[in-house]
Amino acid sequence: MRTKLISGLLFIVALLGLSGCARQAAANSWPRIEQSKKVVIGLDDTFVPMGFREKNGQIEGYDIDLARAVFKRYGVHVDFQTIDWSMKETELKNQTIDLIWNGYTKTPERAKKVGFSAPYLVNHQVLVTKANQNITSAAKMRGKTLGVQTGSSGASDLDGSPQLLKRYIKNQSPVLYDTFNNGLIDLNAGRIQGLLMDEIYARYYIAHEPNPESYRVVSVNFPSEHFAVGMRKSDKVLKSKIDAAFEALEKDGTMAKLQKKWFGHAVQVK
């Protein structure tokens, strides 16, 4: 009986050891990525010019090119997976994706549950309106309807600093959209009078419209933001790999080349 008891205890210890190894392996994605030569990146495929789907169905954008340049250094193929942007952190936690990389702003709230790479681009939140609305400041949105993307950093800024814009808008409550593209459709149709969005997206979108002069970009004085790559907090090796690649790509001029390609000029990185 004693022998059986000891054997049973040893079996349980062995199982716990295997379980611990499995948890440790799951906590560190790099060995799996390195072995499979594949990393899965989640994105909103309508976010120009960071990551978006062209008419031919191909995924293009600054983040797409940058991610490929990063992982090319390690011989890893990048698989881009379209996700519901409002569920991005859940997708990461559930290991459906390895990284969130699509104009993803590092915020204190997000940093509580997501690990971040070093920042690679500076961004601002701006108010986009139609020029014929004569909205030249946040205060001119008084009583008017504002749109914002669900789960975006703009939505967080709106709630975090309500005195800057939220107090002026109709019912002090914005219309929520799954994508900026849907918000822009309503802005153009006059169903909303302003859309709070990333400046990089706004400038690119307006520059590629037939009548760019029909839009106005208004500063709201929200703090500047930093785009970074989101990952599980346990993925410290993966973070070090991405950060090292960023440094190398900045040093060899690749980042500046990609910025000129997608933005027409160099932009602030940090």
Backbone as CSV, one residue per row, in Angstrom:
resi,resn,N_x,N_y,N_z,CA_x,CA_y,CA_z,C_x,C_y,C_z
1,MET,0.842,-1.209,0.000,0.000,0.000,0.000,0.872,1.251,0.000
2,ARG,1.961,1.189,0.856,2.856,2.347,0.931,3.515,2.594,-0.418
3,THR,3.899,1.492,-1.076,4.541,1.612,-2.399,3.596,2.255,-3.398
4,LYS,2.316,1.825,-3.355,1.313,2.388,-4.266,1.105,3.878,-3.983
5,LEU,1.105,4.235,-2.689,0.903,5.633,-2.311,2.054,6.494,-2.833
6,ILE,3.270,6.008,-2.649,4.452,6.747,-3.117,4.423,6.895,-4.643
7,SER,4.047,5.800,-5.312,3.975,5.842,-6.772,2.945,6.861,-7.244
8,GLY,1.804,6.894,-6.524,0.756,7.854,-6.873,1.214,9.280,-6.691
9,LEU,1.925,9.524,-5.584,2.430,10.876,-5.321,3.448,11.295,-6.374
10,LEU,4.313,10.370,-6.758,5.309,10.668,-7.791,4.637,10.972,-9.125
11,PHE,3.548,10.273,-9.410,2.802,10.489,-10.648,2.195,11.890,-10.670
12,ILE,1.638,12.282,-9.515,1.034,13.620,-9.408,2.094,14.701,-9.568
13,VAL,3.245,14.504,-8.922,4.348,15.469,-9.040,4.791,15.594,-10.497
14,ALA,4.857,14.451,-11.182,5.263,14.465,-12.588,4.265,15.243,-13.436
15,LEU,2.970,15.016,-13.150,1.934,15.741,-13.885,2.029,17.244,-13.639
16,LEU,2.252,17.612,-12.373,2.389,19.029,-12.042,3.592,19.636,-12.742
17,GLY,4.659,18.858,-12.831,5.866,19.332,-13.509,5.608,19.566,-14.985
18,LEU,4.911,18.619,-15.625,4.572,18.768,-17.033,3.657,19.953,-17.252
19,SER,2.695,20.122,-16.323,1.769,21.250,-16.416,2.520,22.568,-16.305
20,GLY,3.481,22.580,-15.384,4.283,23.793,-15.203,5.089,24.109,-16.444
21,CYS,5.665,23.089,-17.063,6.439,23.282,-18.293,5.545,23.803,-19.415
22,ALA,4.317,23.252,-19.464,3.371,23.691,-20.496,3.006,25.161,-20.311
23,ARG,2.783,25.535,-19.035,2.441,26.938,-18.763,3.601,27.845,-19.116
24,GLN,4.811,27.386,-18.799,5.988,28.182,-19.102,6.168,28.342,-20.607
25,ALA,5.913,27.272,-21.344,6.028,27.329,-22.801,4.988,28.275,-23.387
26,ALA,3.758,28.188,-22.842,2.686,29.057,-23.326,2.975,30.504,-23.003
27,ALA,3.662,30.730,-21.863,3.952,32.094,-21.437,5.011,32.743,-22.312
28,ASN,5.861,31.954,-22.949,6.923,32.461,-23.791,6.684,31.974,-25.219
29,SER,6.164,32.851,-26.070,5.775,32.443,-27.417,6.954,32.304,-28.367
30,TRP,8.105,32.907,-28.035,9.188,32.963,-29.009,9.670,31.589,-29.481
31,PRO,9.877,30.592,-28.587,10.321,29.277,-29.087,9.367,28.700,-30.134
32,ARG,8.057,28.850,-29.901,7.072,28.350,-30.874,7.171,29.116,-32.187
33,ILE,7.274,30.451,-32.094,7.359,31.288,-33.290,8.628,30.980,-34.074
34,GLU,9.717,30.836,-33.350,11.002,30.556,-33.989,10.992,29.197,-34.681
35,GLN,10.350,28.211,-34.050,10.310,26.861,-34.625,9.354,26.782,-35.813
36,SER,8.167,27.392,-35.676,7.162,27.325,-36.744,7.449,28.316,-37.870
37,LYS,8.326,29.296,-37.579,8.651,30.356,-38.546,7.420,31.176,-38.917
38,LYS,6.506,31.328,-37.944,5.289,32.094,-38.215,4.834,32.842,-36.975
39,VAL,4.418,34.106,-37.159,3.856,34.904,-36.081,2.526,35.475,-36.579
40,VAL,1.514,35.503,-35.717,0.178,35.958,-36.105,-0.081,37.341,-35.509
41,ILE,-0.374,38.288,-36.381,-0.635,39.666,-35.967,-2.103,40.005,-36.209
42,GLY,-2.761,40.531,-35.191,-4.157,40.937,-35.308,-4.254,42.407,-35.674
43,LEU,-5.202,42.728,-36.576,-5.357,44.116,-37.005,-6.777,44.407,-37.461
44,ASP,-7.095,45.704,-37.489,-8.320,46.220,-38.099,-7.931,46.577,-39.530
45,ASP,-8.429,45.825,-40.507,-7.936,45.991,-41.875,-8.555,47.163,-42.632
46,THR,-9.050,48.175,-41.885,-9.560,49.392,-42.525,-8.785,50.624,-42.062
47,PHE,-7.695,50.416,-41.319,-6.988,51.525,-40.692,-5.839,52.027,-41.584
48,VAL,-6.185,52.909,-42.522,-5.171,53.501,-43.396,-4.395,54.566,-42.619
49,PRO,-3.109,54.739,-42.913,-2.273,53.940,-43.814,-1.453,52.896,-43.057
50,MET,-1.908,52.526,-41.839,-1.121,51.620,-40.999,-1.271,50.167,-41.417
51,GLY,-2.518,49.718,-41.608,-2.778,48.353,-42.045,-4.183,48.289,-42.606
52,PHE,-4.313,48.048,-43.892,-5.626,48.074,-44.530,-5.642,47.152,-45.738
53,ARG,-6.848,46.814,-46.165,-7.002,45.886,-47.287,-7.266,46.669,-48.574
54,GLU,-6.396,46.457,-49.553,-6.572,47.105,-50.847,-7.741,46.468,-51.608
55,LYS,-8.140,47.101,-52.710,-9.249,46.594,-53.503,-8.968,45.193,-54.049
56,ASN,-7.681,44.879,-54.229,-7.321,43.549,-54.729,-7.292,42.494,-53.626
57,GLY,-7.626,42.919,-52.395,-7.681,41.986,-51.277,-6.401,41.864,-50.485
58,GLN,-5.319,42.479,-50.963,-4.032,42.404,-50.281,-3.990,43.364,-49.080
59,ILE,-3.345,42.916,-48.003,-3.129,43.757,-46.836,-1.893,44.623,-47.082
60,GLU,-2.040,45.938,-46.922,-0.942,46.864,-47.149,-0.860,47.842,-45.981
61,GLY,0.201,48.643,-45.947,0.300,49.707,-44.949,1.670,49.800,-44.298
62,TYR,1.860,50.882,-43.564,3.135,51.122,-42.884,3.434,50.016,-41.882
63,ASP,2.452,49.687,-41.031,2.668,48.647,-40.029,2.928,47.291,-40.679
64,ILE,2.301,47.057,-41.814,2.492,45.786,-42.516,3.943,45.658,-42.983
65,ASP,4.425,46.727,-43.634,5.806,46.713,-44.119,6.805,46.645,-42.967
66,LEU,6.506,47.383,-41.888,7.422,47.397,-40.748,7.473,46.038,-40.060
67,ALA,6.316,45.415,-39.881,6.271,44.098,-39.239,7.048,43.065,-40.061
68,ARG,6.877,43.120,-41.373,7.598,42.184,-42.237,9.106,42.420,-42.159
69,ALA,9.501,43.690,-42.099,10.932,44.014,-42.003,11.519,43.517,-40.686
70,VAL,10.733,43.648,-39.604,11.185,43.178,-38.286,11.419,41.672,-38.302
71,PHE,10.425,40.923,-38.741,10.520,39.465,-38.641,11.347,38.829,-39.753
72,LYS,11.595,39.576,-40.819,12.508,39.085,-41.847,13.898,38.885,-41.256
73,ARG,14.237,39.711,-40.277,15.540,39.606,-39.624,15.691,38.279,-38.887
74,TYR,14.554,37.659,-38.535,14.593,36.403,-37.778,14.111,35.212,-38.609
75,GLY,13.877,35.449,-39.891,13.431,34.363,-40.758,12.031,33.884,-40.443
76,VAL,11.173,34.802,-39.947,9.807,34.443,-39.543,8.785,35.085,-40.490
77,HIS,7.831,34.289,-40.950,6.748,34.780,-41.806,5.653,35.419,-40.952
78,VAL,5.095,36.526,-41.443,4.041,37.226,-40.711,2.681,36.896,-41.312
79,ASP,1.774,36.421,-40.468,0.405,36.116,-40.871,-0.496,37.190,-40.264
80,PHE,-1.147,37.994,-41.117,-2.015,39.073,-40.641,-3.453,38.581,-40.565
81,GLN,-4.052,38.750,-39.395,-5.399,38.243,-39.152,-6.337,39.388,-38.774
82,THR,-7.403,39.567,-39.550,-8.388,40.613,-39.251,-9.173,40.232,-38.003
83,ILE,-9.306,41.192,-37.073,-10.036,40.945,-35.825,-11.009,42.092,-35.562
84,ASP,-11.943,41.855,-34.667,-12.816,42.904,-34.153,-11.949,43.759,-33.227
85,TRP,-11.727,45.018,-33.577,-10.786,45.854,-32.830,-11.191,46.027,-31.372
86,SER,-12.478,46.010,-31.098,-12.934,46.171,-29.714,-12.614,44.933,-28.872
87,MET,-12.243,43.815,-29.528,-11.943,42.559,-28.834,-10.458,42.203,-28.904
88,LYS,-9.623,43.150,-29.288,-8.208,42.863,-29.549,-7.476,42.282,-28.353
89,GLU,-7.702,42.837,-27.165,-7.014,42.320,-25.975,-7.487,40.917,-25.625
90,THR,-8.761,40.636,-25.861,-9.301,39.293,-25.613,-8.682,38.284,-26.580
91,GLU,-8.561,38.673,-27.843,-7.941,37.803,-28.847,-6.499,37.478,-28.450
92,LEU,-5.805,38.483,-27.918,-4.421,38.281,-27.487,-4.361,37.332,-26.298
93,LYS,-5.219,37.569,-25.325,-5.256,36.735,-24.122,-5.585,35.285,-24.463
94,ASN,-6.492,35.089,-25.402,-6.908,33.741,-25.795,-5.915,33.065,-26.740
95,GLN,-4.833,33.776,-27.083,-3.773,33.263,-27.955,-4.254,32.982,-29.374
96,THR,-5.319,33.677,-29.780,-5.754,33.609,-31.171,-4.743,34.334,-32.042
97,ILE,-4.134,35.375,-31.468,-3.092,36.137,-32.150,-1.882,36.246,-31.222
98,ASP,-0.734,36.561,-31.798,0.482,36.734,-30.997,0.743,38.199,-30.672
99,LEU,0.300,39.092,-31.573,0.584,40.510,-31.417,-0.586,41.365,-31.882
100,ILE,-0.725,42.540,-31.268,-1.638,43.572,-31.758,-0.738,44.630,-32.390
101,TRP,-0.881,44.825,-33.706,0.040,45.735,-34.397,-0.718,46.439,-35.512
102,ASN,-1.291,47.595,-35.182,-2.107,48.300,-36.175,-2.434,49.701,-35.652
103,GLY,-1.407,50.534,-35.510,-1.647,51.853,-34.934,-2.216,51.725,-33.533
104,TYR,-1.606,50.860,-32.727,-2.091,50.547,-31.381,-1.401,51.470,-30.383
105,THR,-2.173,52.328,-29.742,-1.624,53.322,-28.825,-1.383,52.737,-27.439
106,LYS,-0.210,52.998,-26.912,0.097,52.573,-25.543,-0.555,53.551,-24.571
107,THR,-1.408,53.038,-23.685,-2.059,53.850,-22.661,-1.871,53.177,-21.298
108,PRO,-1.959,53.942,-20.210,-1.837,53.339,-18.875,-2.865,52.244,-18.633
109,GLU,-4.079,52.448,-19.134,-5.141,51.459,-18.935,-4.814,50.155,-19.662
110,ARG,-4.362,50.270,-20.906,-4.010,49.073,-21.674,-2.785,48.385,-21.088
111,ALA,-1.849,49.167,-20.573,-0.610,48.605,-20.020,-0.851,47.746,-18.788
112,LYS,-2.039,47.841,-18.204,-2.365,46.999,-17.052,-2.545,45.542,-17.467
113,LYS,-2.931,45.326,-18.727,-3.214,43.959,-19.162,-2.431,43.514,-20.403
114,VAL,-1.707,44.457,-21.014,-0.961,44.138,-22.234,0.479,44.614,-22.101
115,GLY,1.418,43.813,-22.601,2.803,44.247,-22.672,3.012,45.041,-23.950
116,PHE,3.982,45.951,-23.953,4.218,46.789,-25.124,5.680,46.781,-25.537
117,SER,5.886,46.904,-26.833,7.229,47.094,-27.369,7.651,48.536,-27.112
118,ALA,8.866,48.868,-27.518,9.276,50.269,-27.522,8.382,51.012,-28.523
119,PRO,8.103,52.289,-28.296,7.271,53.043,-29.244,7.988,53.209,-30.579
120,TYR,7.208,53.271,-31.666,7.820,53.421,-32.988,7.209,54.559,-33.799
121,LEU,6.198,55.272,-33.227,5.579,56.379,-33.955,4.762,57.233,-32.988
122,VAL,4.806,58.550,-33.198,4.009,59.480,-32.387,2.727,59.822,-33.148
123,ASN,1.621,59.893,-32.425,0.317,60.175,-33.034,-0.458,61.152,-32.151
124,HIS,-1.495,61.779,-32.729,-2.384,62.668,-31.978,-3.829,62.358,-32.353
125,GLN,-4.737,62.654,-31.437,-6.164,62.564,-31.733,-6.635,63.917,-32.245
126,VAL,-7.384,63.902,-33.348,-7.892,65.145,-33.924,-9.386,65.010,-34.218
127,LEU,-10.029,66.158,-34.342,-11.436,66.221,-34.695,-11.538,66.511,-36.184
128,VAL,-12.166,65.617,-36.930,-12.342,65.810,-38.373,-13.781,66.228,-38.638
129,THR,-13.934,67.329,-39.366,-15.266,67.843,-39.687,-15.316,68.193,-41.173
130,LYS,-16.508,68.517,-41.654,-16.641,69.043,-43.003,-16.482,70.563,-42.918
131,ALA,-15.747,71.125,-43.851,-15.429,72.550,-43.807,-16.679,73.426,-43.780
132,ASN,-17.735,72.977,-44.442,-18.952,73.804,-44.495,-19.703,73.868,-43.169
133,GLN,-19.266,73.100,-42.183,-19.885,73.146,-40.855,-19.312,74.287,-40.004
134,ASN,-18.194,74.875,-40.466,-17.547,75.988,-39.750,-17.191,75.640,-38.308
135,ILE,-16.767,74.416,-38.094,-16.322,73.988,-36.767,-14.807,74.178,-36.705
136,THR,-14.362,75.154,-35.953,-12.936,75.492,-35.895,-12.310,75.199,-34.536
137,SER,-13.117,74.723,-33.596,-12.611,74.381,-32.267,-13.540,73.358,-31.643
138,ALA,-13.094,72.765,-30.548,-13.929,71.782,-29.848,-15.225,72.426,-29.368
139,ALA,-15.149,73.671,-28.937,-16.335,74.365,-28.416,-17.417,74.530,-29.489
140,LYS,-16.995,74.580,-30.762,-17.966,74.729,-31.854,-18.755,73.442,-32.097
141,MET,-18.410,72.370,-31.367,-19.175,71.122,-31.452,-20.349,71.122,-30.485
142,ARG,-20.585,72.238,-29.819,-21.667,72.319,-28.828,-23.011,71.938,-29.462
143,GLY,-23.641,70.905,-28.888,-24.943,70.465,-29.372,-24.895,69.636,-30.646
144,LYS,-23.707,69.367,-31.148,-23.579,68.605,-32.390,-23.202,67.148,-32.092
145,THR,-23.316,66.298,-33.095,-23.110,64.859,-32.915,-21.682,64.460,-33.289
146,LEU,-21.050,63.756,-32.375,-19.672,63.299,-32.568,-19.634,61.791,-32.738
147,GLY,-18.749,61.323,-33.614,-18.526,59.899,-33.781,-17.151,59.505,-33.268
148,VAL,-17.001,58.264,-32.814,-15.715,57.752,-32.348,-15.720,56.235,-32.514
149,GLN,-14.542,55.657,-32.734,-14.457,54.207,-32.901,-14.470,53.513,-31.549
150,THR,-15.261,52.463,-31.445,-15.315,51.661,-30.228,-13.940,51.071,-29.912
151,GLY,-13.517,51.220,-28.664,-12.251,50.630,-28.243,-11.017,51.368,-28.699
152,SER,-11.187,52.548,-29.298,-10.035,53.307,-29.791,-9.443,54.162,-28.678
153,SER,-8.210,54.643,-28.897,-7.599,55.537,-27.918,-8.347,56.865,-27.877
154,GLY,-8.979,57.232,-29.000,-9.798,58.448,-29.016,-10.972,58.333,-28.063
155,ALA,-11.584,57.162,-28.023,-12.699,56.938,-27.099,-12.218,57.048,-25.657
156,SER,-11.024,56.539,-25.386,-10.455,56.637,-24.036,-10.154,58.086,-23.678
157,ASP,-9.584,58.834,-24.622,-9.287,60.248,-24.380,-10.560,61.043,-24.135
158,LEU,-11.590,60.731,-24.889,-12.864,61.447,-24.764,-13.417,61.305,-23.356
159,ASP,-13.366,60.081,-22.819,-13.863,59.829,-21.459,-12.881,60.315,-20.396
160,GLY,-11.582,60.209,-20.705,-10.575,60.576,-19.714,-10.433,62.069,-19.500
161,SER,-10.735,62.848,-20.535,-10.650,64.315,-20.431,-11.933,64.926,-20.988
162,PRO,-13.057,64.712,-20.300,-14.354,65.150,-20.826,-14.460,66.663,-21.018
163,GLN,-13.636,67.436,-20.309,-13.715,68.888,-20.412,-13.209,69.410,-21.760
164,LEU,-12.441,68.587,-22.478,-11.861,69.052,-23.742,-12.833,68.972,-24.907
165,LEU,-13.700,67.983,-24.910,-14.622,67.815,-26.035,-15.969,67.233,-25.651
166,LYS,-15.979,66.247,-24.774,-17.210,65.523,-24.470,-18.305,66.422,-23.921
167,ARG,-17.940,67.417,-23.134,-18.955,68.284,-22.518,-19.728,69.102,-23.542
168,TYR,-19.158,69.257,-24.739,-19.807,70.089,-25.759,-20.787,69.322,-26.630
169,ILE,-20.552,68.021,-26.832,-21.314,67.289,-27.839,-22.735,66.973,-27.376
170,LYS,-23.571,66.663,-28.312,-24.977,66.383,-28.049,-25.133,65.236,-27.052
171,ASN,-25.862,65.495,-25.995,-26.111,64.516,-24.921,-24.836,64.047,-24.232
172,GLN,-23.727,64.724,-24.499,-22.417,64.347,-23.946,-22.126,62.862,-24.163
173,SER,-22.575,62.376,-25.309,-22.401,60.955,-25.637,-22.168,60.806,-27.139
174,PRO,-21.083,60.139,-27.558,-20.785,59.995,-28.987,-21.516,58.819,-29.627
175,VAL,-21.576,58.831,-30.939,-22.033,57.679,-31.708,-20.824,56.767,-31.892
176,LEU,-20.978,55.482,-31.610,-19.866,54.532,-31.676,-19.874,53.771,-32.993
177,TYR,-18.671,53.605,-33.552,-18.515,52.893,-34.824,-17.502,51.762,-34.679
178,ASP,-17.730,50.683,-35.449,-16.787,49.568,-35.448,-15.479,49.967,-36.119
179,THR,-15.573,50.826,-37.145,-14.392,51.270,-37.882,-14.478,52.770,-38.149
180,PHE,-13.326,53.391,-38.368,-13.306,54.801,-38.750,-13.980,54.986,-40.103
181,ASN,-13.843,54.004,-40.968,-14.425,54.098,-42.299,-15.930,54.312,-42.228
182,ASN,-16.604,53.566,-41.336,-18.048,53.740,-41.184,-18.377,55.115,-40.619
183,GLY,-17.526,55.606,-39.710,-17.729,56.945,-39.170,-17.577,58.010,-40.238
184,LEU,-16.621,57.844,-41.134,-16.404,58.807,-42.219,-17.564,58.803,-43.206
185,ILE,-18.153,57.645,-43.416,-19.336,57.565,-44.286,-20.457,58.431,-43.712
186,ASP,-20.674,58.322,-42.394,-21.722,59.125,-41.752,-21.354,60.606,-41.713
187,LEU,-20.077,60.907,-41.552,-19.635,62.304,-41.571,-19.924,62.911,-42.943
188,ASN,-19.589,62.197,-43.990,-19.829,62.699,-45.348,-21.307,62.828,-45.659
189,ALA,-22.121,61.987,-45.025,-23.575,62.032,-45.253,-24.271,63.046,-44.360
190,GLY,-23.523,63.641,-43.426,-24.106,64.654,-42.547,-24.832,64.093,-41.339
191,ARG,-24.700,62.776,-41.120,-25.387,62.185,-39.963,-24.647,62.478,-38.656
192,ILE,-23.358,62.766,-38.747,-22.597,63.275,-37.604,-21.847,64.517,-38.097
193,GLN,-21.455,65.383,-37.166,-20.784,66.620,-37.572,-19.290,66.605,-37.261
194,GLY,-18.853,65.609,-36.521,-17.435,65.496,-36.212,-17.066,64.058,-35.936
195,LEU,-15.800,63.710,-36.212,-15.304,62.355,-35.944,-13.950,62.482,-35.264
196,LEU,-13.838,61.927,-34.065,-12.573,61.941,-33.333,-11.755,60.743,-33.785
197,MET,-10.546,61.003,-34.284,-9.784,59.910,-34.871,-8.285,60.191,-34.848
198,ASP,-7.501,59.183,-35.198,-6.056,59.316,-35.246,-5.652,60.272,-36.365
199,GLU,-4.735,61.181,-36.050,-4.311,62.169,-37.040,-3.669,61.507,-38.259
200,ILE,-2.889,60.458,-38.040,-2.226,59.791,-39.160,-3.252,59.238,-40.145
201,TYR,-4.301,58.625,-39.626,-5.387,58.116,-40.468,-6.064,59.282,-41.166
202,ALA,-6.426,60.325,-40.403,-7.177,61.457,-40.938,-6.430,62.131,-42.092
203,ARG,-5.146,62.425,-41.888,-4.362,63.116,-42.915,-4.259,62.277,-44.188
204,TYR,-4.042,60.982,-44.018,-3.916,60.096,-45.179,-5.242,60.012,-45.929
205,TYR,-6.321,59.820,-45.189,-7.645,59.698,-45.813,-7.994,60.955,-46.600
206,ILE,-7.830,62.112,-45.966,-8.201,63.377,-46.600,-7.356,63.636,-47.844
207,ALA,-6.058,63.353,-47.758,-5.163,63.587,-48.891,-5.542,62.752,-50.105
208,HIS,-6.216,61.620,-49.884,-6.591,60.739,-50.987,-8.057,60.893,-51.408
209,GLU,-8.741,61.899,-50.868,-10.111,62.186,-51.265,-10.122,63.117,-52.484
210,PRO,-11.185,63.043,-53.337,-11.261,63.907,-54.527,-11.276,65.400,-54.178
211,ASN,-11.885,65.758,-53.041,-11.967,67.158,-52.624,-11.450,67.314,-51.195
212,PRO,-10.144,67.242,-51.005,-9.588,67.327,-49.649,-9.902,68.640,-48.944
213,GLU,-10.139,69.704,-49.738,-10.449,71.010,-49.135,-11.822,71.041,-48.469
214,SER,-12.626,70.000,-48.690,-13.960,69.970,-48.082,-13.923,69.482,-46.633
215,TYR,-12.712,69.135,-46.135,-12.556,68.662,-44.759,-11.755,69.668,-43.935
216,ARG,-11.952,69.602,-42.639,-11.147,70.405,-41.726,-10.662,69.509,-40.589
217,VAL,-9.394,69.638,-40.233,-8.813,68.903,-39.111,-8.601,69.889,-37.970
218,VAL,-9.233,69.601,-36.837,-9.218,70.513,-35.683,-8.470,69.867,-34.520
219,SER,-7.522,70.590,-33.936,-6.800,70.096,-32.762,-7.706,70.186,-31.531
220,VAL,-7.639,69.137,-30.689,-8.460,69.110,-29.467,-7.583,69.174,-28.215
221,ASN,-6.266,69.193,-28.422,-5.307,69.304,-27.313,-5.268,68.097,-26.385
222,PHE,-5.646,66.921,-26.903,-5.401,65.710,-26.132,-3.888,65.460,-26.134
223,PRO,-3.365,64.787,-25.116,-1.920,64.507,-25.085,-1.487,63.689,-26.297
224,SER,-0.229,63.874,-26.704,0.298,63.073,-27.805,0.354,61.606,-27.378
225,GLU,0.342,60.728,-28.361,0.299,59.288,-28.109,1.482,58.602,-28.786
226,HIS,1.742,57.377,-28.370,2.800,56.585,-28.992,2.226,55.255,-29.473
227,PHE,2.437,54.984,-30.751,2.088,53.672,-31.277,3.155,52.675,-30.842
228,ALA,2.713,51.497,-30.412,3.621,50.428,-30.018,2.956,49.094,-30.343
229,VAL,3.726,48.029,-30.273,3.196,46.687,-30.552,2.719,46.067,-29.251
230,GLY,1.483,45.577,-29.244,0.928,44.943,-28.051,1.185,43.447,-28.042
231,MET,1.501,42.918,-26.851,1.771,41.484,-26.718,1.416,41.032,-25.306
232,ARG,1.428,39.722,-25.078,1.198,39.236,-23.727,2.362,39.660,-22.833
233,LYS,2.058,40.025,-21.599,3.081,40.512,-20.676,4.207,39.505,-20.469
234,SER,3.887,38.229,-20.616,4.880,37.168,-20.406,5.869,37.044,-21.563
235,ASP,5.573,37.679,-22.689,6.416,37.519,-23.878,7.596,38.491,-23.885
236,LYS,8.450,38.358,-22.890,9.597,39.261,-22.746,10.658,39.010,-23.822
237,VAL,10.808,37.774,-24.249,11.779,37.477,-25.301,11.312,38.078,-26.624
238,LEU,10.037,37.913,-26.912,9.461,38.471,-28.135,9.612,39.991,-28.152
239,LYS,9.371,40.617,-27.010,9.544,42.061,-26.898,10.986,42.469,-27.206
240,SER,11.941,41.743,-26.646,13.352,42.088,-26.866,13.726,41.937,-28.336
241,LYS,13.150,40.948,-29.012,13.424,40.738,-30.427,12.885,41.902,-31.255
242,ILE,11.660,42.330,-30.956,11.044,43.437,-31.699,11.784,44.740,-31.428
243,ASP,12.099,45.010,-30.168,12.803,46.251,-29.809,14.173,46.319,-30.487
244,ALA,14.882,45.204,-30.502,16.208,45.170,-31.138,16.090,45.431,-32.634
245,ALA,15.054,44.866,-33.248,14.845,45.071,-34.686,14.493,46.527,-34.978
246,PHE,13.680,47.144,-34.118,13.342,48.560,-34.294,14.607,49.417,-34.305
247,GLU,15.482,49.164,-33.356,16.732,49.927,-33.275,17.553,49.768,-34.553
248,ALA,17.656,48.545,-35.024,18.442,48.269,-36.229,17.810,48.918,-37.463
249,LEU,16.475,48.850,-37.573,15.786,49.403,-38.741,15.808,50.932,-38.744
250,GLU,15.826,51.512,-37.550,15.950,52.963,-37.467,17.364,53.389,-37.856
251,LYS,18.339,52.607,-37.422,19.744,52.939,-37.672,20.103,52.782,-39.146
252,ASP,19.559,51.746,-39.800,19.937,51.519,-41.205,19.068,52.282,-42.211
253,GLY,18.110,53.087,-41.698,17.315,53.938,-42.576,16.033,53.326,-43.093
254,THR,15.754,52.070,-42.716,14.546,51.410,-43.212,13.279,52.119,-42.734
255,MET,13.247,52.528,-41.468,12.062,53.216,-40.937,11.795,54.509,-41.698
256,ALA,12.837,55.303,-41.921,12.681,56.572,-42.644,12.171,56.319,-44.067
257,LYS,12.670,55.254,-44.695,12.246,54.905,-46.049,10.761,54.547,-46.072
258,LEU,10.313,53.777,-45.089,8.905,53.384,-45.027,8.011,54.579,-44.693
259,GLN,8.505,55.480,-43.850,7.739,56.682,-43.523,7.527,57.550,-44.761
260,LYS,8.567,57.702,-45.553,8.454,58.490,-46.776,7.470,57.833,-47.745
261,LYS,7.503,56.497,-47.799,6.597,55.765,-48.685,5.138,55.988,-48.302
262,TRP,4.814,55.898,-46.997,3.427,55.933,-46.566,2.929,57.305,-46.102
263,PHE,3.816,58.150,-45.601,3.399,59.461,-45.101,3.908,60.619,-45.945
264,GLY,4.841,60.329,-46.855,5.376,61.376,-47.715,6.534,62.143,-47.082
265,HIS,6.829,61.842,-45.822,7.898,62.535,-45.106,8.245,61.752,-43.840
266,ALA,9.365,62.087,-43.242,9.750,61.453,-41.975,8.841,61.953,-40.866
267,VAL,8.546,61.112,-39.901,7.675,61.491,-38.784,8.403,61.225,-37.473
268,GLN,7.864,61.802,-36.408,8.473,61.626,-35.089,8.283,60.195,-34.618
269,VAL,9.369,59.590,-34.153,9.320,58.180,-33.744,9.047,58.060,-32.252
270,LYS,9.695,58.900,-31.427,9.546,58.777,-29.979,9.205,60.111,-29.353
